[in-house]
Amino acid sequence: MTDLVDLEPATRRMAEVVAGVPDDLLDGPTPCPAYALGDLLDHVSGLAVAFRMAADKAYPEGESTPPSGDVASLGDGWRTRIPRDLELLAEAWRSPEAWTGRTEVGTAQLPGELAGLVALDELVIHGWDIARATGQDYECDRASLEAVHGLLVQFAAPGQEQMRSGLFGPVVDVPSDASLLARVIGLTGRDPAWSPG
């Protein structure tokens, strides 16, 4: 089993970024090409719940579905709901049992330790996406960045193109002296210099 990674710094930073989202930018672009800002917020709302359930190994009744990404599903109260769900997410992944055995997220069956790292990746990358889309600064703790970098390097290795497809774009090269955050962002197929225009 991997060493436990504390998701709380990344969930706290995500909550701060969400709190800084202006209402008039919900239809604006993000570095995640599939989502406008409101759609991405809905995705974050859904992934907070889905990955908490994965940690608890408590799955929804019926067929699981991936977290949505549609502003029409965001609903009222998202400014308080998302931070609350992020806090519960971090708490759930503090349990060593969350990182063991197999679990389910959306339609994917994953080892617990991989699911926890994927949750962290989602928090860090989409936290950066939202910050960039809204002109906010984004800092991330070193432990989270190192864990996400370790995960993403595996997806960037030769022969992993099929596994990478649909999850990340082609790797964006960054200077060798770039920050760890910039290297992480480049590994997802995003340009670390992205701006809304």
N, CA, C and O of each residue as an XYZ file, in Angstrom:
788
protein
N       0.845     -1.190      0.000
C       0.000      0.000      0.000
C       0.881      1.242      0.000
O       1.930      1.273      0.643
N       0.442      2.264     -0.730
C       1.153      3.533     -0.756
C       1.059      4.219      0.605
O       0.141      3.958      1.382
N       2.018      5.097      0.880
C       1.891      5.912      2.078
C       0.628      6.754      1.960
O       0.291      7.239      0.880
N      -0.060      6.923      3.074
C      -1.270      7.728      3.050
C      -0.933      9.169      2.702
O       0.039      9.733      3.206
N      -1.735      9.747      1.848
C      -1.574     11.137      1.460
C      -2.747     11.911      2.055
O      -3.900     11.501      1.925
N      -2.452     13.010      2.695
C      -3.501     13.835      3.293
C      -4.127     14.699      2.205
O      -3.451     15.543      1.617
N      -5.410     14.496      1.934
C      -6.093     15.281      0.920
C      -6.542     16.645      1.431
O      -6.985     17.488      0.652
N      -6.429     16.862      2.742
C      -6.974     18.095      3.323
C      -6.360     19.376      2.760
O      -7.110     20.313      2.486
N      -5.025     19.476      2.567
C      -4.508     20.717      1.979
C      -5.106     21.020      0.604
O      -5.418     22.173      0.303
N      -5.267     19.994     -0.228
C      -5.821     20.212     -1.565
C      -7.307     20.522     -1.512
O      -7.790     21.345     -2.290
N      -8.049     19.876     -0.606
C      -9.480     20.195     -0.499
C      -9.671     21.602      0.055
O     -10.567     22.325     -0.381
N      -8.842     21.989      1.005
C      -8.945     23.345      1.566
C      -8.646     24.388      0.500
O      -9.337     25.402      0.402
N      -7.605     24.134     -0.305
C      -7.263     25.090     -1.366
C      -8.366     25.150     -2.401
O      -8.691     26.232     -2.890
N      -8.954     24.001     -2.750
C     -10.064     23.994     -3.695
C     -11.235     24.818     -3.149
O     -11.842     25.596     -3.884
N     -11.548     24.650     -1.874
C     -12.649     25.408     -1.273
C     -12.390     26.909     -1.352
O     -13.305     27.690     -1.611
N     -11.141     27.308     -1.128
C     -10.788     28.729     -1.218
C     -10.956     29.250     -2.637
O     -11.456     30.356     -2.844
N     -10.542     28.456     -3.604
C     -10.669     28.864     -5.002
C     -12.141     28.961     -5.396
O     -12.546     29.908     -6.071
N     -12.939     27.979     -4.974
C     -14.377     28.005     -5.270
C     -15.018     29.258     -4.672
O     -15.876     29.879     -5.299
N     -14.603     29.625     -3.467
C     -15.162     30.821     -2.824
C     -14.854     32.087     -3.606
O     -15.575     33.078     -3.486
N     -13.794     32.069     -4.405
C     -13.407     33.245     -5.182
C     -14.004     33.307     -6.573
O     -13.622     34.172     -7.361
N     -14.925     32.421     -6.899
C     -15.524     32.391     -8.235
C     -16.627     33.449     -8.344
O     -17.603     33.390     -7.597
N     -16.490     34.416     -9.258
C     -17.573     35.388     -9.464
C     -18.731     34.766    -10.242
O     -18.515     33.964    -11.150
N     -19.944     35.134     -9.887
C     -21.118     34.584    -10.568
C     -21.114     34.874    -12.060
O     -21.616     34.069    -12.844
N     -20.556     36.011    -12.469
C     -20.644     36.396    -13.880
C     -19.643     35.673    -14.778
O     -19.592     35.933    -15.980
N     -18.852     34.773    -14.209
C     -17.892     34.010    -15.025
C     -18.298     32.556    -15.234
O     -17.532     31.791    -15.819
N     -19.463     32.160    -14.779
C     -19.839     30.742    -14.837
C     -19.876     30.188    -16.256
O     -19.710     28.984    -16.451
N     -20.092     31.046    -17.246
C     -20.100     30.550    -18.625
C     -18.765     30.778    -19.320
O     -18.653     30.581    -20.530
N     -17.749     31.193    -18.559
C     -16.440     31.465    -19.143
C     -15.615     30.215    -19.356
O     -15.941     29.152    -18.828
N     -14.532     30.338    -20.139
C     -13.689     29.180    -20.460
C     -12.797     28.786    -19.291
O     -12.564     29.573    -18.373
N     -12.307     27.560    -19.342
C     -11.337     27.053    -18.373
C     -10.220     26.354    -19.145
O     -10.374     26.089    -20.337
N      -9.103     26.052    -18.491
C      -8.048     25.289    -19.176
C      -8.463     23.860    -19.504
O      -7.785     23.179    -20.273
N      -9.567     23.403    -18.929
C     -10.105     22.067    -19.216
C     -11.083     22.225    -20.377
O     -12.209     22.673    -20.160
N     -10.689     21.872    -21.604
C     -11.486     22.230    -22.778
C     -12.905     21.674    -22.784
O     -13.773     22.220    -23.466
N     -13.157     20.612    -22.048
C     -14.496     20.022    -22.043
C     -15.486     20.828    -21.210
O     -16.693     20.618    -21.328
N     -15.008     21.742    -20.374
C     -15.874     22.398    -19.409
C     -15.751     23.912    -19.421
O     -14.646     24.455    -19.397
N     -16.901     24.594    -19.459
C     -16.957     25.991    -19.046
C     -16.879     25.998    -17.518
O     -16.976     24.944    -16.890
N     -16.706     27.165    -16.922
C     -16.466     27.238    -15.487
C     -17.605     26.635    -14.670
O     -17.352     25.882    -13.730
N     -18.851     26.953    -15.010
C     -19.979     26.387    -14.269
C     -20.044     24.875    -14.392
O     -20.377     24.182    -13.430
N     -19.723     24.358    -15.582
C     -19.698     22.907    -15.782
C     -18.618     22.272    -14.909
O     -18.831     21.215    -14.314
N     -17.453     22.926    -14.838
C     -16.349     22.396    -14.041
C     -16.701     22.410    -12.550
O     -16.351     21.476    -11.827
N     -17.380     23.445    -12.087
C     -17.815     23.479    -10.691
C     -18.764     22.326    -10.389
O     -18.682     21.718     -9.322
N     -19.667     22.020    -11.325
C     -20.565     20.885    -11.133
C     -19.773     19.579    -11.089
O     -20.089     18.685    -10.304
N     -18.760     19.470    -11.921
C     -17.905     18.277    -11.913
C     -17.199     18.132    -10.567
O     -17.141     17.037    -10.009
N     -16.666     19.232    -10.049
C     -15.990     19.205     -8.743
C     -16.976     18.811     -7.652
O     -16.638     18.036     -6.758
N     -18.190     19.340     -7.723
C     -19.216     18.975     -6.749
C     -19.472     17.474     -6.769
O     -19.555     16.833     -5.721
N     -19.596     16.925     -7.966
C     -19.863     15.497     -8.099
C     -18.685     14.625     -7.700
O     -18.868     13.579     -7.077
N     -17.477     15.049     -8.055
C     -16.322     14.207     -7.724
C     -16.062     14.197     -6.222
O     -15.572     13.201     -5.689
N     -16.382     15.292     -5.528
C     -16.213     15.311     -4.072
C     -17.056     14.225     -3.423
O     -16.607     13.543     -2.502
N     -18.280     14.072     -3.912
C     -19.172     13.042     -3.367
C     -18.734     11.656     -3.820
O     -18.682     10.726     -3.015
N     -18.418     11.513     -5.106
C     -18.071     10.199     -5.651
C     -16.812      9.628     -4.997
O     -16.766      8.440     -4.677
N     -15.804     10.456     -4.800
C     -14.571      9.955     -4.198
C     -14.701      9.764     -2.688
O     -13.982      8.950     -2.108
N     -15.603     10.498     -2.046
C     -15.882     10.201     -0.630
C     -16.531      8.831     -0.522
O     -16.160      8.035      0.341
N     -17.494      8.551     -1.387
C     -18.142      7.241     -1.380
C     -17.134      6.140     -1.682
O     -17.213      5.046     -1.123
N     -16.184      6.435     -2.571
C     -15.146      5.442     -2.889
C     -14.291      5.152     -1.664
O     -13.936      4.000     -1.414
N     -13.959      6.184     -0.900
C     -13.169      5.981      0.321
C     -13.936      5.140      1.321
O     -13.374      4.253      1.965
N     -15.233      5.425      1.449
C     -16.084      4.698      2.400
C     -16.506      3.331      1.874
O     -17.044      2.508      2.615
N     -16.253      3.097      0.571
C     -16.707      1.877     -0.108
C     -18.221      1.716      0.054
O     -18.734      0.627      0.312
N     -18.902      2.833     -0.107
C     -20.369      2.899     -0.054
C     -20.815      3.426     -1.403
O     -20.622      4.602     -1.711
N     -21.406      2.567     -2.200
C     -21.678      2.911     -3.588
C     -23.145      3.259     -3.776
O     -24.000      2.777     -3.033
N     -23.441      4.100     -4.772
C     -24.841      4.458     -5.015
C     -25.641      3.247     -5.475
O     -25.105      2.324     -6.089
N     -26.923      3.270     -5.168
C     -27.793      2.194     -5.650
C     -27.954      2.318     -7.157
O     -27.952      3.420     -7.706
N     -28.093      1.182     -7.812
C     -28.228      1.191     -9.260
C     -26.875      1.329     -9.926
O     -25.842      1.062     -9.312
N     -26.880      1.740    -11.167
C     -25.655      1.824    -11.952
C     -24.894      3.098    -11.614
O     -25.470      4.185    -11.603
N     -23.598      2.966    -11.338
C     -22.763      4.129    -11.065
C     -22.526      4.909    -12.346
O     -22.488      4.344    -13.439
N     -22.368      6.213    -12.192
C     -22.047      7.066    -13.328
C     -20.924      8.003    -12.912
O     -20.800      8.335    -11.733
N     -20.100      8.436    -13.875
C     -19.050      9.397    -13.538
C     -19.664     10.712    -13.082
O     -20.801     11.016    -13.443
N     -18.929     11.503    -12.290
C     -19.434     12.820    -11.893
C     -19.776     13.649    -13.124
O     -19.019     13.686    -14.095
N     -20.927     14.313    -13.070
C     -21.366     15.095    -14.228
C     -20.520     16.344    -14.371
O     -19.657     16.626    -13.540
N     -20.770     17.066    -15.401
C     -20.093     18.329    -15.644
C     -21.010     19.235    -16.433
O     -20.741     19.548    -17.593
N     -22.105     19.660    -15.796
C     -23.133     20.436    -16.476
C     -23.654     21.494    -15.520
O     -24.219     21.173    -14.474
N     -23.463     22.747    -15.879
C     -23.890     23.836    -15.003
C     -25.380     23.744    -14.668
O     -25.806     24.223    -13.617
N     -26.168     23.140    -15.544
C     -27.606     22.997    -15.274
C     -27.864     22.115    -14.063
O     -28.927     22.199    -13.448
N     -26.882     21.254    -13.710
C     -27.018     20.383    -12.544
C     -26.365     20.966    -11.291
O     -26.438     20.367    -10.218
N     -25.731     22.125    -11.421
C     -24.994     22.701    -10.295
C     -25.920     23.060     -9.137
O     -25.584     22.846     -7.972
N     -27.070     23.600     -9.464
C     -28.074     23.898     -8.438
C     -27.704     25.074     -7.555
O     -26.608     25.628     -7.643
N     -28.643     25.437     -6.707
C     -28.421     26.528     -5.758
C     -27.577     26.017     -4.589
O     -27.507     24.815     -4.335
N     -26.954     26.934     -3.899
C     -26.219     26.576     -2.699
C     -24.882     25.934     -2.933
O     -24.299     25.367     -2.008
N     -24.371     26.006     -4.165
C     -23.099     25.337     -4.457
C     -21.933     25.949     -3.689
O     -20.954     25.262     -3.397
N     -22.030     27.225     -3.363
C     -20.927     27.869     -2.640
C     -20.734     27.308     -1.235
O     -19.624     27.333     -0.704
N     -21.794     26.809     -0.640
C     -21.667     26.163      0.675
C     -21.591     24.646      0.556
O     -20.918     23.994      1.354
N     -22.285     24.074     -0.445
C     -22.301     22.620     -0.596
C     -20.930     22.068     -0.982
O     -20.484     21.074     -0.409
N     -20.255     22.702     -1.950
C     -18.971     22.173     -2.413
C     -17.930     22.177     -1.297
O     -17.282     21.151     -1.087
N     -17.735     23.283     -0.566
C     -16.754     23.234      0.533
C     -17.083     22.193      1.601
O     -16.184     21.548      2.140
N     -18.364     22.029      1.906
C     -18.753     21.018      2.903
C     -18.409     19.622      2.394
O     -17.865     18.806      3.138
N     -18.724     19.344      1.123
C     -18.445     18.022      0.568
C     -16.938     17.776      0.438
O     -16.478     16.642      0.573
N     -16.179     18.829      0.179
C     -14.718     18.688      0.123
C     -14.149     18.340      1.495
O     -13.226     17.533      1.600
N     -14.696     18.946      2.539
C     -14.247     18.630      3.898
C     -14.530     17.170      4.243
O     -13.698     16.494      4.848
N     -15.708     16.693      3.855
C     -16.057     15.290      4.098
C     -15.175     14.349      3.281
O     -14.836     13.256      3.736
N     -14.808     14.772      2.084
C     -13.916     13.978      1.233
C     -12.565     13.790      1.918
O     -12.065     12.669      2.011
N     -11.977     14.881      2.394
C     -10.677     14.783      3.058
C     -10.754     13.897      4.293
O      -9.855     13.099      4.554
N     -11.821     14.044      5.038
C     -11.992     13.238      6.254
C     -12.069     11.748      5.916
O     -11.471     10.921      6.605
N     -12.806     11.407      4.855
C     -12.971     10.001      4.481
C     -11.640      9.357      4.107
O     -11.410      8.188      4.416
N     -10.759     10.112      3.442
C      -9.487      9.549      2.993
C      -8.416      9.562      4.079
O      -7.279      9.163      3.827
N      -8.761     10.012      5.277
C      -7.833      9.883      6.408
C      -7.834      8.461      6.970
O      -6.925      8.074      7.704
N      -8.859      7.695      6.621
C      -8.950      6.325      7.111
C      -7.998      5.422      6.321
O      -8.049      5.405      5.091
N      -7.134      4.672      7.009
C      -6.249      3.742      6.288
C      -7.030      2.735      5.436
O      -6.541      2.294      4.397
N      -8.240      2.372      5.872
C      -9.039      1.405      5.120
C      -9.439      1.938      3.745
O      -9.664      1.161      2.817
N      -9.527      3.251      3.615
C      -9.888      3.828      2.317
C      -8.861      3.478      1.251
O      -9.202      3.351      0.075
N      -7.612      3.322      1.653
C      -6.503      3.105      0.733
C      -6.245      1.622      0.451
O      -5.298      1.288     -0.261
N      -7.066      0.741      0.994
C      -6.855     -0.691      0.812
C      -7.984     -1.301     -0.005
O      -9.039     -0.692     -0.183
N      -7.751     -2.498     -0.493
C      -8.787     -3.217     -1.238
C      -9.122     -2.530     -2.546
O      -8.349     -1.729     -3.071
N     -10.299     -2.866     -3.057
C     -10.771     -2.281     -4.309
C     -11.964     -1.388     -4.004
O     -12.657     -1.560     -3.001
N     -12.183     -0.431     -4.897
C     -13.311      0.466     -4.741
C     -13.844      0.849     -6.107
O     -13.352      0.379     -7.133
N     -14.848      1.702     -6.113
C     -15.546      2.074     -7.345
C     -15.725      3.582     -7.374
O     -16.140      4.192     -6.388
N     -15.408      4.170     -8.514
C     -15.656      5.597     -8.735
C     -16.291      5.734    -10.107
O     -15.689      5.383    -11.122
N     -17.517      6.248    -10.128
C     -18.225      6.287    -11.399
C     -18.374      4.874    -11.921
O     -18.930      4.013    -11.240
N     -17.888      4.633    -13.107
C     -17.964      3.285    -13.686
C     -16.637      2.533    -13.556
O     -16.510      1.413    -14.051
N     -15.657      3.138    -12.899
C     -14.321      2.535    -12.823
C     -14.136      1.758    -11.530
O     -14.511      2.218    -10.452
N     -13.554      0.577    -11.655
C     -13.139     -0.229    -10.507
C     -11.639     -0.012    -10.321
O     -10.858     -0.229    -11.248
N     -11.238      0.416     -9.126
C      -9.844      0.771     -8.894
C      -9.357      0.228     -7.560
O     -10.156      0.043     -6.642
N      -8.058     -0.029     -7.438
C      -7.505     -0.255     -6.097
C      -7.680      1.017     -5.266
O      -7.599      2.127     -5.793
N      -7.917      0.849     -3.982
C      -8.138      1.998     -3.112
C      -7.010      3.009     -3.178
O      -7.257      4.214     -3.218
N      -5.751      2.523     -3.190
C      -4.628      3.460     -3.193
C      -4.579      4.286     -4.471
O      -4.173      5.448     -4.433
N      -4.986      3.709     -5.607
C      -5.023      4.468     -6.850
C      -6.181      5.458     -6.829
O      -6.033      6.592     -7.286
N      -7.327      5.044     -6.306
C      -8.478      5.943     -6.233
C      -8.150      7.187     -5.403
O      -8.553      8.295     -5.758
N      -7.427      7.007     -4.313
C      -7.048      8.151     -3.491
C      -6.139      9.118     -4.235
O      -6.287     10.334     -4.109
N      -5.200      8.584     -5.010
C      -4.310      9.444     -5.784
C      -5.053     10.135     -6.923
O      -4.768     11.289     -7.242
N      -6.000      9.437     -7.531
C      -6.800     10.058     -8.586
C      -7.645     11.186     -7.997
O      -7.789     12.240     -8.618
N      -8.201     10.976     -6.812
C      -8.957     12.039     -6.147
C      -8.077     13.263     -5.930
O      -8.494     14.393     -6.185
N      -6.857     13.026     -5.457
C      -5.932     14.136     -5.231
C      -5.600     14.841     -6.538
O      -5.562     16.070     -6.590
N      -5.363     14.075     -7.585
C      -5.093     14.647     -8.905
C      -6.247     15.543     -9.348
O      -6.025     16.657     -9.822
N      -7.464     15.062     -9.193
C      -8.633     15.855     -9.583
C      -8.684     17.172     -8.807
O      -8.979     18.224     -9.373
N      -8.398     17.104     -7.524
C      -8.434     18.308     -6.684
C      -7.377     19.320     -7.113
O      -7.667     20.505     -7.275
N      -6.156     18.844     -7.293
C      -5.063     19.753     -7.628
C      -5.258     20.353     -9.015
O      -5.169     21.569     -9.187
N      -5.523     19.508     -9.994
C      -5.616     19.994    -11.372
C      -6.831     20.890    -11.559
O      -6.720     21.963    -12.152
N      -7.985     20.468    -11.062
C      -9.173     21.305    -11.247
C      -9.142     22.545    -10.349
O      -9.751     23.562    -10.678
N      -8.438     22.464     -9.222
C      -8.234     23.681     -8.430
C      -7.449     24.708     -9.235
O      -7.777     25.894     -9.245
N      -6.409     24.231     -9.908
C      -5.625     25.115    -10.778
C      -6.483     25.627    -11.929
O      -6.422     26.809    -12.268
N      -7.290     24.742    -12.537
C      -8.170     25.152    -13.639
C      -9.063     26.315    -13.217
O      -9.154     27.327    -13.912
N      -9.719     26.157    -12.068
C     -10.667     27.171    -11.604
C      -9.936     28.464    -11.259
O     -10.414     29.553    -11.575
N      -8.782     28.346    -10.613
C      -8.007     29.543    -10.280
C      -7.610     30.290    -11.551
O      -7.754     31.511    -11.624
N      -7.117     29.573    -12.541
C      -6.711     30.203    -13.798
C      -7.891     30.877    -14.486
O      -7.774     31.993    -14.992
N      -9.020     30.192    -14.499
C     -10.202     30.714    -15.189
C     -10.743     31.977    -14.534
O     -11.431     32.766    -15.182
N     -10.440     32.172    -13.259
C     -10.994     33.301    -12.510
C      -9.930     34.311    -12.083
O     -10.226     35.225    -11.313
N      -8.705     34.163    -12.567
C      -7.654     35.114    -12.265
C      -7.125     35.050    -10.845
O      -6.571     36.026    -10.342
N      -7.295     33.897    -10.191
C      -6.790     33.732     -8.838
C      -5.409     33.084     -8.856
O      -5.074     32.331     -9.771
N      -4.619     33.388     -7.840
C      -3.352     32.689     -7.670
C      -3.630     31.266     -7.207
O      -4.633     31.002     -6.543
N      -2.743     30.363     -7.559
C      -2.892     28.984     -7.101
C      -1.575     28.474     -6.577
O      -0.590     28.397     -7.312
N      -1.555     28.128     -5.313
C      -0.405     27.472     -4.701
C      -0.877     26.102     -4.219
O      -2.042     25.919     -3.865
N       0.030     25.165     -4.213
C      -0.302     23.813     -3.767
C       0.835     23.308     -2.889
O       2.004     23.594     -3.147
N       0.486     22.559     -1.858
C       1.511     22.036     -0.964
C       2.394     21.023     -1.701
O       1.944     20.343     -2.623
N       3.641     20.938     -1.282
C       4.643     20.108     -1.956
C       4.265     18.627     -1.941
O       4.447     17.937     -2.944
N       3.739     18.127     -0.815
C       3.407     16.702     -0.731
C       2.339     16.325     -1.747
O       2.431     15.273     -2.379
N       1.331     17.169     -1.911
C       0.283     16.893     -2.900
C       0.862     16.908     -4.305
O       0.576     16.020     -5.108
N       1.680     17.918     -4.605
C       2.271     18.001     -5.941
C       3.149     16.803     -6.248
O       3.105     16.272     -7.358
N       3.941     16.374     -5.286
C       4.817     15.224     -5.524
C       4.008     13.954     -5.770
O       4.362     13.146     -6.629
N       2.926     13.777     -5.020
C       2.086     12.589     -5.216
C       1.411     12.615     -6.582
O       1.365     11.596     -7.271
N       0.890     13.765     -6.973
C       0.222     13.882     -8.273
C       1.245     13.717     -9.407
O       0.963     13.063    -10.411
N       2.414     14.305     -9.243
C       3.456     14.163    -10.264
C       3.809     12.690    -10.463
O       3.938     12.225    -11.595
N       3.964     11.961     -9.359
C       4.276     10.537     -9.457
C       3.212      9.762    -10.217
O       3.529      8.853    -10.984
N       1.952     10.119    -10.007
C       0.853      9.467    -10.731
C       0.891      9.824    -12.214
O       0.792      8.943    -13.068
N       1.034     11.102    -12.519
C       0.956     11.555    -13.907
C       2.134     11.078    -14.745
O       1.981     10.831    -15.941
N       3.307     10.946    -14.133
C       4.472     10.447    -14.876
C       4.181      9.053    -15.420
O       4.612      8.715    -16.522
N       3.460      8.252    -14.663
C       3.117      6.908    -15.138
C       2.256      6.958    -16.391
O       2.431      6.149    -17.301
N       1.322      7.912    -16.439
C       0.449      8.053    -17.599
C       1.172      8.645    -18.802
O       0.713      8.503    -19.935
N       2.297      9.304    -18.563
C       3.047      9.931    -19.651
C       4.110      9.013    -20.232
O       4.754      9.362    -21.222
N       4.302      7.850    -19.634
C       5.349      6.941    -20.094
C       5.009      6.366    -21.471
O       3.835      6.235    -21.815
N       6.028      6.024    -22.256
C       5.771      5.389    -23.558
C       4.925      4.127    -23.377
O       5.114      3.358    -22.435
N       3.994      3.941    -24.303
C       3.124      2.771    -24.250
C       1.853      2.986    -23.448
O       1.011      2.091    -23.372
N       1.703      4.167    -22.847
C       0.516      4.448    -22.039
C      -0.505      5.319    -22.778
O      -1.431      5.851    -22.166
N      -0.333      5.459    -24.079
C      -1.192      6.364    -24.842
C      -2.668      5.976    -24.754
O      -3.534      6.843    -24.636
N      -2.954      4.677    -24.812
C      -4.352      4.248    -24.762
C      -4.956      4.534    -23.392
O      -6.100      4.981    -23.298
N      -4.199      4.281    -22.335
C      -4.698      4.559    -20.992
C      -4.885      6.066    -20.782
O      -5.804      6.494    -20.084
N      -4.013      6.852    -21.387
C      -4.052      8.304    -21.253
C      -5.218      8.922    -22.024
O      -5.756      9.957    -21.632
N      -5.599      8.272    -23.125
C      -6.625      8.807    -24.015
C      -7.940      9.017    -23.266
O      -8.410      8.138    -22.543
N      -8.515     10.187    -23.454
C      -9.776     10.506    -22.798
C      -9.608     11.093    -21.409
O     -10.535     11.698    -20.871
N      -8.422     10.917    -20.821
C      -8.150     11.478    -19.495
C      -7.343     12.757    -19.588
O      -7.634     13.735    -18.900
N      -6.326     12.750    -20.443
C      -5.405     13.871    -20.550
C      -5.101     14.133    -22.015
O      -5.187     13.234    -22.852
N      -4.747     15.375    -22.312
C      -4.270     15.705    -23.642
C      -2.807     15.341    -23.783
O      -2.191     14.852    -22.836
N      -2.244     15.578    -24.965
C      -0.815     15.325    -25.159
C       0.009     16.160    -24.173
O      -0.327     17.308    -23.881
N       1.074     15.572    -23.675
C       1.933     16.277    -22.708
C       2.430     17.579    -23.309
O       2.879     17.616    -24.455
N       2.344     18.644    -22.528
C       2.889     19.941    -22.922
C       4.278     20.070    -22.301
O       4.427     20.027    -21.079
N       5.285     20.227    -23.145
C       6.657     20.363    -22.646
C       6.816     21.689    -21.927
O       6.317     22.719    -22.380
N       7.508     21.656    -20.813
C       7.802     22.866    -20.056
C       9.312     22.933    -19.856
O       9.986     21.908    -19.953
N       9.856     24.109    -19.582
C      11.311     24.223    -19.388
C      11.789     23.322    -18.255
O      11.047     23.050    -17.312
N      13.019     22.867    -18.354
C      13.568     21.943    -17.357
C      13.633     22.563    -15.965
O      13.631     21.850    -14.962
N      13.690     23.899    -15.907
C      13.752     24.560    -14.617
C      12.381     25.047    -14.144
O      12.290     25.844    -13.210
N      11.316     24.566    -14.793
C       9.964     24.977    -14.415
C       9.623     24.462    -13.022
O      10.204     23.484    -12.553
N       8.688     25.122    -12.375
C       8.242     24.693    -11.054
C       7.593     23.313    -11.135
O       7.178     22.870    -12.206
N       7.512     22.652     -9.999
C       6.851     21.346     -9.962
C       5.396     21.483    -10.368
O       4.875     20.609    -11.061
N       4.721     22.554     -9.959
C       3.327     22.762    -10.368
C       3.227     22.866    -11.883
O       2.349     22.246    -12.484
N       4.108     23.637    -12.512
C       4.070     23.768    -13.973
C       4.317     22.426    -14.654
O       3.687     22.121    -15.666
N       5.232     21.621    -14.106
C       5.497     20.306    -14.691
C       4.284     19.390    -14.559
O       3.968     18.631    -15.476
N       3.605     19.465    -13.412
C       2.389     18.680    -13.212
C       1.319     19.101    -14.219
O       0.686     18.255    -14.852
N       1.124     20.391    -14.361
C       0.113     20.892    -15.290
C       0.438     20.456    -16.717
O      -0.455     20.036    -17.453
N       1.699     20.552    -17.111
C       2.094     20.123    -18.451
C       1.834     18.650    -18.697
O       1.468     18.262    -19.806
N       2.018     17.826    -17.677
C       1.771     16.383    -17.823
C       0.301     16.063    -18.082
O      -0.012     14.999    -18.617
N      -0.601     16.964    -17.712
C      -2.023     16.731    -17.970
C      -2.435     17.159    -19.375
O      -3.573     16.944    -19.790
N      -1.496     17.770    -20.105
C      -1.836     18.268    -21.435
C      -2.293     19.709    -21.430
O      -2.782     20.208    -22.443
N      -2.140     20.391    -20.296
C      -2.510     21.796    -20.201
C      -1.251     22.660    -20.342
O      -0.144     22.233    -20.012
N      -1.448     23.867    -20.836
C      -0.376     24.845    -20.930
C      -0.329     25.618    -19.612
O      -1.302     26.285    -19.260
N       0.783     25.540    -18.877
C       0.857     26.262    -17.604
C       0.666     27.765    -17.745
O       0.367     28.441    -16.761
N       0.836     28.308    -18.969
C       0.665     29.736    -19.189
C      -0.752     30.086    -19.640
O      -1.007     31.230    -20.017
N      -1.675     29.128    -19.608
C      -3.043     29.380    -20.092
C      -3.674     30.567    -19.372
O      -3.490     30.764    -18.171
N      -4.424     31.349    -20.145
C      -5.242     32.399    -19.542
C      -6.554     32.460    -20.303
O      -6.630     31.982    -21.435
N      -7.601     33.045    -19.698
C      -8.914     33.032    -20.351
C      -9.005     33.897    -21.597
O     -10.019     33.861    -22.294
N      -7.972     34.673    -21.894
C      -8.010     35.454    -23.132
C      -7.643     36.895    -22.922
O      -7.631     37.675    -23.875
